[in-house]
Structures are given as C-alpha cells and as structure tokens.
C-alpha cells in the first residue's frame, strides 16, 4: 500500500504552534522562589560593624536584611540566606526556622516576618542573645522554610541531619 502524506489545514498547524509557544512562555515565567544558598555560622557584634557606623552611629546593613530574635543583641548564630524571587515582591512572608540544639532533642521554632523583594536578596536570620547558648554551640539539625502570607510554603532548605530525622520518624 503506497504511503499518502497527510495534509493538515494551515489554521490547525498555526493554532498548535501558538498553543505550544504559549505553554512554553507560561512555564518559563512560572519560575519559583528559591533559596540559592544557606550559610549557618556564629557571628560576633564586631563582624557587623562597618566604618560608616563609627561616624553615623546606626547599623549599616548594606543591601542585606537583618532579622534577629533579640534585635538589641547582634552576637549570635546566623543563617545567612540568599534568596531568588523571579516574580514581584511578596509582602507578609515569613521565614520559619526549626532547629534542634545539643541541649534538647525537642525542636525549637523561630519565625521572622519580612517582605521578600523581587530578584536576588540576602537575609541574615539571627538567633541572638538568650536564644543561642554561645560561640561553641552548633545546631544538631535545622530546617528553614519560607511561607507566603497564606502560610503556603514557597521554598525550604534543610541540613543533612534534618533529612535523617525526617526519615527516622516516617
């Protein structure tokens, strides 16, 4: 039997191409908020002081957002969190930090409310003052989530040991 080419009407092919193009564009613009990197570490008050503070007196945070459990105390354990938000700025978001420390197997939860700017941004989330035991204390495990104003999770990051605790409790 001879092969007969199938000829589709041009309008149908054009509509399919248009639909494919629109689908690809919508997928490309539906990029999500993400944590690019999370760096947990101990920081002293001195590590935040910039030369301008000696002249002006106020803390100069540069382009970073500082969120602390005890705002009057800068020394503490920080989660320097680099975010990427390809969409518009989001108001009413909050970082929720779940952490297990060496002094207790129970999870402690800290919440930091903020605005998530569009594009890339750096947040310093600090457990300061009485909320952190000291320079030589390291977290056992941690999970950081970013929630929108409706409490929907936008993104999350976690330590290796947090993944292991999740697996052990399943």
C-alpha positions in Angstrom: 0.0 0.0 0.0 1.5 3.3 -1.0 2.2 6.0 1.7 0.0 9.0 1.3 1.1 12.2 3.1 -1.4 13.7 5.4 -2.0 17.4 4.8 -3.3 19.4 7.8 -5.1 22.6 7.3 -2.7 25.6 7.9 -5.0 27.1 10.5 -4.8 23.9 12.6 -0.9 23.9 12.4 -0.8 27.6 13.3 -3.0 27.1 16.3 -0.9 24.2 17.5 2.3 26.3 17.2 0.7 29.2 19.0 -0.6 26.9 21.8 2.9 25.3 22.1 4.5 28.7 22.3 2.1 30.0 24.9 2.7 26.9 27.0 6.5 27.3 26.9 6.2 31.0 27.8 3.9 30.2 30.8 6.3 27.6 32.0 9.3 30.0 31.7 7.5 32.7 33.7 6.3 30.3 36.4 9.7 30.1 37.9 9.6 29.8 41.7 11.1 31.4 44.7 14.2 29.6 45.9 17.0 29.6 48.4 20.2 29.9 46.4 22.3 29.1 49.5 22.0 29.0 53.3 25.2 29.6 55.3 24.8 28.9 59.1 27.5 30.3 61.3 28.4 32.1 64.5 28.9 35.9 64.3 30.0 38.5 66.8 28.8 42.1 67.0 32.2 43.2 65.6 31.6 41.3 62.4 28.7 43.6 61.6 30.3 46.9 62.3 31.2 48.9 59.2 33.2 52.1 59.0 30.1 54.2 58.5 28.8 53.1 61.9 31.7 54.8 63.6 30.5 58.1 62.1 26.8 57.7 62.0 26.1 55.5 65.0 23.4 53.3 63.3 24.0 49.8 62.0 24.7 49.8 58.2 23.3 46.6 56.8 24.2 47.4 53.2 21.8 45.6 50.9 21.1 42.8 53.4 18.1 42.4 55.7 18.9 41.7 59.3 16.3 39.8 61.3 17.2 38.9 64.8 15.3 37.1 67.7 16.7 39.7 70.1 17.1 42.9 67.9 19.2 44.7 70.5 21.9 42.0 70.5 23.9 41.3 67.3 26.1 38.4 68.6 24.6 35.0 67.8 24.2 32.1 65.4 23.1 33.3 62.0 21.6 31.7 58.9 22.8 33.9 56.0 20.2 33.1 53.4 20.5 34.1 49.7 17.1 34.1 48.0 15.9 34.4 44.4 12.5 35.7 43.6 11.8 35.9 39.9 8.3 37.4 40.4 7.1 40.6 42.1 7.9 41.5 45.7 5.9 39.5 48.2 4.6 41.1 51.4 3.7 39.2 54.5 6.2 36.4 54.0 7.9 34.7 56.9 11.0 32.6 57.4 10.2 29.7 59.8 13.4 28.1 61.3 13.1 24.8 63.0 16.2 23.8 64.9 17.4 21.1 67.2 20.2 22.1 69.6 22.6 19.9 71.7 20.8 20.8 74.9 17.5 19.3 73.9 16.1 16.8 71.4 12.9 18.9 71.1 12.6 21.2 68.1 12.6 24.9 68.7 10.9 27.1 66.2 11.7 30.8 65.4 9.7 33.0 63.0 11.0 36.0 61.1 8.4 38.2 59.3 9.5 40.3 56.3 9.0 41.4 52.7 10.6 39.3 50.0 11.9 41.7 47.3 11.9 40.8 43.7 15.2 39.4 42.3 18.0 38.3 44.5 18.3 39.3 48.1 20.3 38.3 51.2 18.8 37.8 54.7 20.7 37.4 57.9 18.4 35.4 60.3 20.0 35.6 63.7 19.4 33.6 66.9 20.8 36.2 69.2 21.0 37.0 72.9 19.4 34.3 75.2 18.2 32.4 72.1 21.7 30.9 71.4 23.9 29.3 74.0 27.3 30.5 72.7 30.0 30.5 70.2 31.0 26.9 70.6 27.5 25.5 70.2 26.5 24.1 66.8 23.0 23.1 65.8 22.3 19.3 65.6 19.8 19.8 62.7 17.8 22.5 61.2 15.1 23.3 58.5 14.4 26.7 57.1 11.1 27.3 55.3 9.8 30.4 53.6 6.0 30.8 53.8 3.8 33.3 51.9 1.1 35.4 53.6 -1.4 32.4 53.3 1.1 30.0 55.0 1.9 28.2 51.7 5.5 27.0 51.5 7.4 28.9 48.8 10.7 27.1 49.3 12.7 25.3 52.0 16.2 24.2 52.9 17.5 21.8 55.5 20.6 20.3 57.0 21.7 16.7 56.2 20.8 15.6 59.7 17.3 17.1 59.4 16.7 14.9 56.4 17.9 12.0 58.5 15.5 12.8 61.4 12.6 13.1 58.9 13.5 9.6 57.5 13.7 8.1 61.0 10.3 9.4 62.0 8.4 8.2 58.9 
